[in-house]
Amino acid sequence: MTSTNTRQVALVVGASRGIGRQVAIDLAKEGYAVVVAAKSVTSPADLAKLSPFPPDPKSSQSTITTVAREITEAGGEATAIPTYARLDVLVYNSGAIWWAPVARTPMKRFQLMQRVNVEGLYGTVQEALPHMKRQEGQQGRIVVVCPPIYSRFFRGKTAYAMGKVGMSVLVKGLAMDFKREGLDGMGVAIESAATEQFTRKDPSYANDLRKPTIFSDAILAMIKAPASVINGELELDEDFLRKQAGVTDFSKYAVVPGTSPRRIMPAELPDLTVKEQDDEGMRTDSSKL
Protein backbone atom coordinates (compact mmCIF):
# COMPACT_ATOMS: atom_id res chain seq x y z
CA MET A 1 0.00 0.00 0.00
CA THR A 2 1.30 3.46 -0.86
CA SER A 3 2.36 5.58 2.10
CA THR A 4 -0.25 8.14 3.09
CA ASN A 5 2.57 10.67 3.47
CA THR A 6 3.03 10.76 -0.31
CA ARG A 7 -0.36 9.71 -1.69
CA GLN A 8 -2.75 12.62 -2.24
CA VAL A 9 -5.81 12.60 -0.01
CA ALA A 10 -9.41 13.43 -0.97
CA LEU A 11 -12.33 13.94 1.42
CA VAL A 12 -15.81 13.25 0.02
CA VAL A 13 -18.65 14.36 2.29
CA GLY A 14 -21.93 12.61 1.49
CA ALA A 15 -20.24 9.54 0.01
CA SER A 16 -22.49 6.69 1.09
CA ARG A 17 -24.66 6.50 -2.03
CA GLY A 18 -25.28 7.86 -5.52
CA ILE A 19 -23.08 10.67 -6.79
CA GLY A 20 -20.87 10.87 -3.71
CA ARG A 21 -20.12 7.14 -3.78
CA GLN A 22 -19.25 7.30 -7.48
CA VAL A 23 -16.96 10.29 -6.96
CA ALA A 24 -15.16 8.51 -4.10
CA ILE A 25 -14.64 5.32 -6.14
CA ASP A 26 -13.37 7.24 -9.18
CA LEU A 27 -11.00 9.36 -7.08
CA ALA A 28 -9.58 6.14 -5.62
CA LYS A 29 -9.06 4.79 -9.15
CA GLU A 30 -7.07 7.95 -9.89
CA GLY A 31 -4.73 7.12 -7.00
CA TYR A 32 -6.14 9.26 -4.19
CA ALA A 33 -6.44 7.97 -0.64
CA VAL A 34 -10.12 8.67 -0.07
CA VAL A 35 -11.80 9.64 3.20
CA VAL A 36 -15.50 8.85 2.82
CA ALA A 37 -17.84 10.71 5.15
CA ALA A 38 -21.61 10.51 5.72
CA LYS A 39 -23.99 9.70 8.57
CA SER A 40 -24.69 6.08 7.55
CA VAL A 41 -22.37 3.25 8.64
CA THR A 42 -22.51 -0.56 8.70
CA SER A 43 -21.48 -2.60 11.73
CA PRO A 44 -18.78 -5.28 11.24
CA ALA A 45 -21.39 -8.02 11.87
CA ASP A 46 -23.81 -6.63 9.27
CA LEU A 47 -20.96 -6.04 6.80
CA ALA A 48 -19.98 -9.74 7.03
CA LYS A 49 -23.56 -10.78 6.23
CA LEU A 50 -24.02 -8.51 3.20
CA SER A 51 -24.79 -10.53 0.08
CA PRO A 52 -24.32 -9.72 -2.70
CA PHE A 53 -21.47 -7.28 -2.24
CA PRO A 54 -21.28 -4.45 -3.07
CA PRO A 55 -24.90 -3.59 -2.25
CA ASP A 56 -27.17 -1.57 -4.55
CA PRO A 57 -25.56 1.92 -4.48
CA LYS A 58 -29.03 3.50 -4.28
CA SER A 59 -30.16 1.43 -1.29
CA SER A 60 -29.84 2.08 2.43
CA GLN A 61 -27.39 -0.82 2.61
CA SER A 62 -24.83 1.37 0.85
CA THR A 63 -22.91 3.25 3.57
CA ILE A 64 -19.48 4.79 4.00
CA THR A 65 -18.39 1.44 5.43
CA THR A 66 -19.36 -0.48 2.29
CA VAL A 67 -17.95 2.22 0.00
CA ALA A 68 -14.60 2.10 1.82
CA ARG A 69 -14.58 -1.70 1.46
CA GLU A 70 -15.43 -1.43 -2.25
CA ILE A 71 -12.44 0.83 -2.74
CA THR A 72 -9.98 -1.27 -0.74
CA GLU A 73 -11.09 -4.53 -2.39
CA ALA A 74 -10.39 -2.91 -5.76
CA GLY A 75 -6.84 -2.14 -4.62
CA GLY A 76 -7.41 1.46 -3.54
CA GLU A 77 -7.06 3.16 -0.19
CA ALA A 78 -10.03 4.45 1.78
CA THR A 79 -11.19 5.05 5.31
CA ALA A 80 -14.19 6.52 7.09
CA ILE A 81 -11.91 8.00 9.76
CA PRO A 82 -9.85 11.13 8.93
CA THR A 83 -6.42 9.90 10.05
CA TYR A 84 -4.29 11.25 7.23
CA ALA A 85 -1.72 13.99 7.67
CA ARG A 86 -2.79 15.95 4.60
CA LEU A 87 -5.83 16.95 2.58
CA ASP A 88 -5.64 17.74 -1.13
CA VAL A 89 -9.25 17.52 -2.31
CA LEU A 90 -12.56 18.24 -0.57
CA VAL A 91 -15.79 17.29 -2.36
CA TYR A 92 -18.94 18.47 -0.53
CA ASN A 93 -21.79 16.41 -1.94
CA SER A 94 -23.87 16.15 1.24
CA GLY A 95 -27.31 17.71 1.02
CA ALA A 96 -30.90 17.66 2.28
CA ILE A 97 -33.68 18.09 -0.26
CA TRP A 98 -37.34 19.11 -0.11
CA TRP A 99 -38.94 20.54 -3.24
CA ALA A 100 -42.23 22.27 -2.43
CA PRO A 101 -43.72 25.79 -2.22
CA VAL A 102 -43.13 27.80 0.96
CA ALA A 103 -46.66 27.08 2.22
CA ARG A 104 -45.94 23.34 2.12
CA THR A 105 -42.42 23.42 3.52
CA PRO A 106 -42.50 22.84 7.32
CA MET A 107 -40.09 24.84 9.46
CA LYS A 108 -38.31 21.62 10.53
CA ARG A 109 -37.63 20.77 6.88
CA PHE A 110 -36.39 24.30 6.23
CA GLN A 111 -34.05 24.18 9.23
CA LEU A 112 -32.71 20.76 8.25
CA MET A 113 -31.80 22.01 4.76
CA GLN A 114 -30.02 25.08 6.12
CA ARG A 115 -28.07 23.02 8.64
CA VAL A 116 -26.97 20.34 6.21
CA ASN A 117 -26.58 22.39 3.02
CA VAL A 118 -25.24 25.73 4.28
CA GLU A 119 -23.97 25.22 7.82
CA GLY A 120 -22.57 21.78 7.01
CA LEU A 121 -20.61 23.13 4.06
CA TYR A 122 -19.39 26.17 5.99
CA GLY A 123 -18.21 24.08 8.92
CA THR A 124 -16.53 21.51 6.69
CA VAL A 125 -14.68 24.17 4.70
CA GLN A 126 -13.52 25.95 7.85
CA GLU A 127 -12.15 22.72 9.29
CA ALA A 128 -10.54 21.72 5.98
CA LEU A 129 -8.78 24.97 5.10
CA PRO A 130 -5.96 24.72 7.68
CA HIS A 131 -5.07 21.27 6.27
CA MET A 132 -5.08 22.37 2.63
CA LYS A 133 -1.67 23.99 2.68
CA ARG A 134 0.74 23.73 -0.20
CA GLN A 135 1.70 20.09 -0.68
CA GLU A 136 4.89 19.72 -2.68
CA GLY A 137 4.17 22.91 -4.61
CA GLN A 138 0.47 22.17 -5.15
CA GLN A 139 -2.67 23.73 -3.73
CA GLY A 140 -5.78 21.84 -2.75
CA ARG A 141 -9.12 21.77 -4.53
CA ILE A 142 -12.59 22.28 -3.05
CA VAL A 143 -15.53 21.11 -5.18
CA VAL A 144 -19.07 21.84 -3.99
CA VAL A 145 -22.19 20.24 -5.45
CA CYS A 146 -24.53 23.25 -5.69
CA PRO A 147 -26.19 25.30 -8.43
CA PRO A 148 -25.41 28.28 -10.61
CA ILE A 149 -27.48 31.28 -9.50
CA TYR A 150 -30.45 32.13 -11.74
CA SER A 151 -34.08 32.96 -11.01
CA ARG A 152 -35.78 29.91 -12.56
CA PHE A 153 -33.98 27.67 -10.08
CA PHE A 154 -36.11 29.06 -7.23
CA ARG A 155 -39.42 28.04 -8.79
CA GLY A 156 -41.46 25.66 -6.62
CA LYS A 157 -38.62 25.03 -4.16
CA THR A 158 -37.83 28.35 -2.50
CA ALA A 159 -36.68 26.95 0.85
CA TYR A 160 -34.35 24.46 -0.83
CA ALA A 161 -33.02 27.12 -3.21
CA MET A 162 -32.23 29.50 -0.33
CA GLY A 163 -29.77 27.01 1.12
CA LYS A 164 -28.29 25.82 -2.17
CA VAL A 165 -27.74 29.37 -3.44
CA GLY A 166 -26.15 30.14 -0.06
CA MET A 167 -23.64 27.40 -0.84
CA SER A 168 -22.91 29.03 -4.20
CA VAL A 169 -22.41 32.40 -2.48
CA LEU A 170 -19.88 30.75 -0.13
CA VAL A 171 -17.92 29.47 -3.13
CA LYS A 172 -17.88 32.88 -4.82
CA GLY A 173 -16.86 34.63 -1.61
CA LEU A 174 -14.23 32.03 -0.80
CA ALA A 175 -12.62 32.58 -4.19
CA MET A 176 -12.43 36.32 -3.46
CA ASP A 177 -10.85 35.57 -0.06
CA PHE A 178 -8.24 33.38 -1.74
CA LYS A 179 -7.41 36.06 -4.29
CA ARG A 180 -7.06 38.74 -1.62
CA GLU A 181 -4.85 36.51 0.53
CA GLY A 182 -2.62 35.44 -2.36
CA LEU A 183 -4.00 31.89 -2.56
CA ASP A 184 -5.01 31.88 -6.21
CA GLY A 185 -3.68 28.34 -6.42
CA MET A 186 -6.56 27.12 -4.23
CA GLY A 187 -9.11 26.15 -6.84
CA VAL A 188 -12.82 26.27 -6.10
CA ALA A 189 -15.45 24.87 -8.44
CA ILE A 190 -19.16 24.16 -8.49
CA GLU A 191 -21.15 21.26 -9.88
CA SER A 192 -24.91 21.35 -10.41
CA ALA A 193 -26.94 18.85 -8.39
CA ALA A 194 -29.35 16.34 -9.98
CA THR A 195 -31.80 14.02 -8.24
CA GLU A 196 -33.24 10.62 -8.99
CA GLN A 197 -35.94 10.72 -6.33
CA PHE A 198 -38.79 11.23 -8.81
CA THR A 199 -38.21 7.96 -10.68
CA ARG A 200 -39.97 6.13 -7.88
CA LYS A 201 -43.24 7.84 -8.85
CA ASP A 202 -42.66 8.09 -12.59
CA PRO A 203 -40.10 5.70 -14.17
CA SER A 204 -40.13 7.75 -17.39
CA TYR A 205 -38.32 10.49 -15.46
CA ALA A 206 -35.18 8.35 -15.85
CA ASN A 207 -35.09 9.31 -19.54
CA ASP A 208 -33.86 12.74 -18.45
CA LEU A 209 -31.21 11.44 -16.04
CA ARG A 210 -27.51 10.85 -16.43
CA LYS A 211 -25.25 8.49 -14.49
CA PRO A 212 -23.22 9.90 -11.57
CA THR A 213 -20.05 9.18 -13.55
CA ILE A 214 -20.63 12.47 -15.39
CA PHE A 215 -20.11 14.21 -12.03
CA SER A 216 -16.98 12.31 -11.11
CA ASP A 217 -15.50 12.79 -14.60
CA ALA A 218 -16.16 16.53 -14.38
CA ILE A 219 -14.75 16.73 -10.85
CA LEU A 220 -11.59 14.89 -11.88
CA ALA A 221 -11.23 17.32 -14.81
CA MET A 222 -11.64 20.24 -12.39
CA ILE A 223 -9.03 18.87 -10.01
CA LYS A 224 -6.54 18.65 -12.88
CA ALA A 225 -7.38 22.06 -14.37
CA PRO A 226 -5.34 25.18 -13.54
CA ALA A 227 -6.73 27.17 -10.63
CA SER A 228 -7.16 30.19 -12.91
CA VAL A 229 -9.74 28.20 -14.89
CA ILE A 230 -11.91 27.06 -11.99
CA ASN A 231 -11.40 29.42 -9.04
CA GLY A 232 -14.84 30.57 -7.92
CA GLU A 233 -16.60 29.38 -11.06
CA LEU A 234 -20.20 28.11 -11.08
CA GLU A 235 -19.80 25.29 -13.59
CA LEU A 236 -22.14 22.65 -15.01
CA ASP A 237 -20.71 19.15 -15.44
CA GLU A 238 -21.58 18.88 -19.15
CA ASP A 239 -20.33 22.36 -20.03
CA PHE A 240 -17.05 21.89 -18.20
CA LEU A 241 -16.40 18.54 -19.85
CA ARG A 242 -17.08 20.09 -23.27
CA LYS A 243 -14.83 23.10 -22.69
CA GLN A 244 -11.96 21.61 -20.72
CA ALA A 245 -11.95 17.87 -21.46
CA GLY A 246 -13.05 17.94 -25.11
CA VAL A 247 -15.99 15.56 -24.52
CA THR A 248 -18.54 15.61 -27.35
CA ASP A 249 -20.33 12.26 -26.95
CA PHE A 250 -22.40 12.06 -23.76
CA SER A 251 -24.36 8.93 -24.65
CA LYS A 252 -22.39 6.79 -22.16
CA TYR A 253 -23.80 8.86 -19.30
CA ALA A 254 -27.49 8.23 -20.09
CA VAL A 255 -29.24 6.22 -17.37
CA VAL A 256 -31.55 4.76 -20.01
CA PRO A 257 -29.44 3.54 -22.98
CA GLY A 258 -30.33 5.18 -26.26
CA THR A 259 -31.96 8.24 -24.71
CA SER A 260 -30.72 11.82 -24.92
CA PRO A 261 -31.40 13.50 -21.56
CA ARG A 262 -32.64 17.04 -22.06
CA ARG A 263 -30.64 19.96 -20.71
CA ILE A 264 -32.21 21.00 -17.40
CA MET A 265 -30.13 24.13 -16.84
CA PRO A 266 -30.35 27.28 -19.02
CA ALA A 267 -28.10 27.35 -22.08
CA GLU A 268 -26.69 30.68 -20.95
CA LEU A 269 -26.28 31.64 -17.29
CA PRO A 270 -26.27 35.22 -15.92
CA ASP A 271 -23.03 37.06 -15.25
CA LEU A 272 -22.94 38.07 -11.58
CA THR A 273 -20.10 40.58 -11.90
CA VAL A 274 -20.44 44.37 -12.03
CA LYS A 275 -18.25 47.05 -13.62
CA GLU A 276 -16.91 48.03 -10.21
CA GLN A 277 -16.02 44.43 -9.35
CA ASP A 278 -12.48 45.19 -8.18
CA ASP A 279 -13.30 48.39 -6.29
CA GLU A 280 -13.59 47.24 -2.67
CA GLY A 281 -13.27 50.64 -1.03
CA MET A 282 -12.28 50.33 2.64
CA ARG A 283 -12.70 46.65 3.44
CA THR A 284 -13.56 45.81 7.05
CA ASP A 285 -12.52 42.60 8.79
CA SER A 286 -14.61 42.02 11.93
CA SER A 287 -12.18 39.36 13.16
CA LYS A 288 -9.55 42.09 13.58
CA LEU A 289 -11.75 44.67 15.32
Sequence and secondary structure as in RCSB ss.txt:
>XXXX:A:sequence
MTSTNTRQVALVVGASRGIGRQVAIDLAKEGYAVVVAAKSVTSPADLAKLSPFPPDPKSSQSTITTVAREITEAG
GEATAIPTYARLDVLVYNSGAIWWAPVARTPMKRFQLMQRVNVEGLYGTVQEALPHMKRQEGQQGRIVVVCPPIY
SRFFRGKTAYAMGKVGMSVLVKGLAMDFKREGLDGMGVAIESAATEQFTRKDPSYANDLRKPTIFSDAILAMIKA
PASVINGELELDEDFLRKQAGVTDFSKYAVVPGTSPRRIMPAELPDLTVKEQDDEGMRTDSSKL
>XXXX:A:secstr
   TTTS EEEEES SSHHHHHHHHHHHHTT EEEEE S    HHHHHH SSSS  TTSTT  HHHHHHHHHHTT
 EEESS   S   EEEE         GGGS HHHHHHHIIIIIIHHHHHHHHHGGG   BTTB  EEEEE     
GGGGTT HHHHHHHHHHHHHHHHHHHHHHHTT TTSEEEEE     GGGGT GGGGGG B THHHHHHHHHHHHS
 HHHHTTEE  HHHHHHHHH     GGGBSSTT      S SS      TTTT   S   GGG 
